[in-house]
Amino acid sequence: MLGSLDYSHRRLLMVDSVSDCEPLIQELQRERWLVERSGLNNKIEPGYDVCVICLQSHHLNQLEHIKQLIHHSRSEWIAVMSGDLRHNTGLANFIYEWFFDFHTLPIDIARMHCTLGRAFGMGRLRHPDTKPSAIDDVLMVGQSPATQALCKLIGKLAISDSPVLITGESGTGKEVVARSLQRQSRRNKGPFVTINCGAISEHLIHSELFGHEKGAFTGAHQRKIGRIESAEGGTLFLDEIGDLPLEMQANLLRFMQEMTFERVGSSKPITANVRVLAATHINLEDAIEKGRFREDLYYRLNVLQVRTTPLRERKEDIALFAEHFSQLYAAEIGRRPRRFSREATAALLAHHWPGNVRELANRVRLGQVLAEGREIELHDIGLAASITPPCRPLDEYLLNAERKALEDALLHFASNMSHAARSLGVSRPTFYRLLQKHNLRNSRVAQGD
């Protein structure tokens, strides 16, 4: 939930200020804005709510530099310029792309006040002041009950050294959960080492996990430190643990029981100080029943458990996630973030999201690349329009309900119209009139009682 905006510390930076801006600066200071000045070639630190640049003709060959300033400032920018510069097509397109708004000289102070207020509010919404937190990934920016419960659970489990099994559909952020557990744990200064158990061939995974000595097998030209040894003092994350070959499951079980291992080609045991986190999108209990996963290893891994929630059950988070990815990918391609049109937003909320957060990220990235206007449109994200069937008139609902009541009465009292009428609380003549209205008169009804 967004709190009220704090207007007591509004910071504004005037860049390459001109004399025509002095009345505005004095007015803003009276209104308790903290106004500072800077030259375009000075280093501008992040932290200003709004930046105002007075564009002049000599700035036309510095547009790339200005773009970089805007990109790194995390502020909303407003351009002030002389009227003749408005007709420069290159500059006009640049302002359209990178600035919140523009004003021409002489400045209309009342209009500028409105613009600054909107820019300040938009900037605070786009870059809210947040306390430093270990949980800063997109999965954790949501406000749904599921997200809040997940954050709370991670905080509880992080202080333990016990193994954690993270389950959930593909794209729901299982690795994000693992990294969050690491960051909030006492091992946060140690390494976080990942191995995807389904992405490494069966004959290499033993060496990848445990390492090998020089000459242990053909091609082993030097000693290799395995992932377990690399994670010493930190966390080992076994992604897609359900794809681990059965033979390797036995080796992993032995390691987890004793917390010791041997490199391939060596008989010297090595003691490990690591916390093991594992993740899977498959149902391991079903895999156990089918003989694909060891039950004893399952219980070694499943000491503590986290289950991620699919995006379709976290509708409240979709808009926040989309905004987060919009900021991220706009910076990646060097442009201002586009807003989503009303139709695009409706489609995002209506989509089933089989690929979950990963799919959402991909669609937002696509939209940022393809969007040509100020907004990301429906066709930019590759989703069909969300069409809500129009409501029918109330009379139509009442008519259907009336017909259904008559059909039920006929079904139960087909041989006695008086009982049928009485069951509906109407007289027999009224009952016949209703039958006629709905064209339900048949041969049995016509025969009477």
C-alpha positions, 0 to 999 in steps of 0.5 A: 500500500502506498503511503502519503507523500512527504512534502517536507523535503522536496529537493530540486536541482536547477541545471544550467540556470538562466536569469529568467529562472530566478523568479521561479527559484525564489518562489520555490524557496518560499514554498519550502523547496530545497533548490540547488544549482549545478552546471551540466558538466558537473557530477549530479548525484542521485537523490533529487526529486525533480531536475529542471534544465534550461536548454539552450542552443549549445546543448544540442550537441550534448544530448547524449550526455544529458540522456546519461544524466537523466538515466542515472539520476533516478529523478523526473526531469523538466525542460525549460527552453526558448520558444524557437528551440521547440521547432528543432525536430531532433530536440523535440523528439529528445524531450518527448522521449526523456522528459516528464514535461517542458516549459517555454520562456518566459515561465508561467510560474502557476503552470510550473507549480502544477508540473513540479507537483505532478513530477514530484508525486510521480517520482516518489511513486516510481522511486519510493524511499525504502529502508535497506532490505535484504529482500530486494528482488522483484518477487518480494516487491508484491503486496498480495497476502501470498507475497507477504506470507512468503517474506515472513516465512523466509525471515523465519527460516533464514536463521536456521542452518537446516536444509530447505526444499523450495517447491513451486511452478517454473518461473515463480522465483524459487532461486530468488527465494534461495538467494533471499534465504542466503542474504538473511542468514548468518552465512550472508558473507559466504558464497552462494553456489548454484548447480542445475541438476538437470542441465549437467550430463549424468557422467559429469555431475559427480565431478561438478559436485564433488570435484576431482583430482588430477588424472582421476579420469581421461581429460582430468588434466588438473585438480578441480574444486567441486561446487560443494567445496566452492560453497564452503562457509556459505550456501549450496543451491541444488536447482531442479533436484528432481532431475538428479540421477538416482546413482547421484542421489545416493552420493548426495544422501551420503554427503548430507548424512555425514557432511563429508565428501571425497573428490573423484580419484581421492580417498581423503574425506573432506569436511564441508561447512555448507547449508543445502537448499534445493528446489524443484518444480516436480512433485517429489512424492509422486517421483518417489512412488514411481521410483525416480527419487529416493525417499530417504534423500527427500526427507533429508532435503525436506527439513524445512519447506517453502512453496512459491505461489503461481502468479495467477494467484497473486493478481495484486502483484502483477502491476507492481511486478510490471512496473519493476520490470519496466524500470529495469528493462528501460534502463537496459535499452537506454530509454525512459520507462513506458507506462502501460495503456489501460487495455494493456493493463487489463490484459496483464491482469486477465492473463493466466500466466502459465510461465509466471513471473518469468513470462511477465518479465519477458512480455514487459521487456518485449513491450519496452522494446516495441513501444513507439508511443508514451505507453506500452500498448496491447499489441506490444506485449503480445496479449489478446484483449481482455474482453469482459462479456457485457451484462444483460438487462435485468429483465432478461435475468428475471425472465430466465429465472421465471422460466426455470421456476415453471420448468421445475414445477412442471417436472415435479407436478406434471400431472396436477397443475393445481399443485404446480401453481400452488408450489409457486405461490400463484393462482391456477389461471396465473400459472396457465398464463405464465406457461403461455408466456413462456410457450411451455403449454404441451399436450399434458398441460392442455389436458388439465388435471 
